[in-house]
């Protein structure tokens, strides 16, 4: 067989694969944007005291068992950004958005927008008294 014909076939297959991946990627990106819009529309403002924050595997995060059961198996091994906070009289574990997690201060009172157990955004209110004496 002529090497140019083999090269042309390989090139056509590669272009077909790249076209499919581009189409699939843009479709997934649109779905992710729609889900993010739904999260923001359902978000409610709360005032909470951040006790601790860590990146933990989902099974060790302290989240409700139903959340762990609904997560796909391949995602259960991944570490998620977990924020332990006191909201009112109750201490709860929340999952933080990747963009927000690094900005959330520990041992500080913040005003956050949460949607279910997912922290969407936050505004710093004031530092907790114990963190001022460091």
Secondary structure, DSSP 8 states (H G I E B T S, - for coil): --HHHHHHHHHHHHHHHHHHHHHHHHHHHHHHHHHHHHHHHH-EEEEEEEEEEEEEEGGGS---HHHHHHS-HHHHSSEEEEEEEEETTEEEEEEE-HHHHTT--TTEEEEEEEETTEEEEEEEEEE-HHHHT-
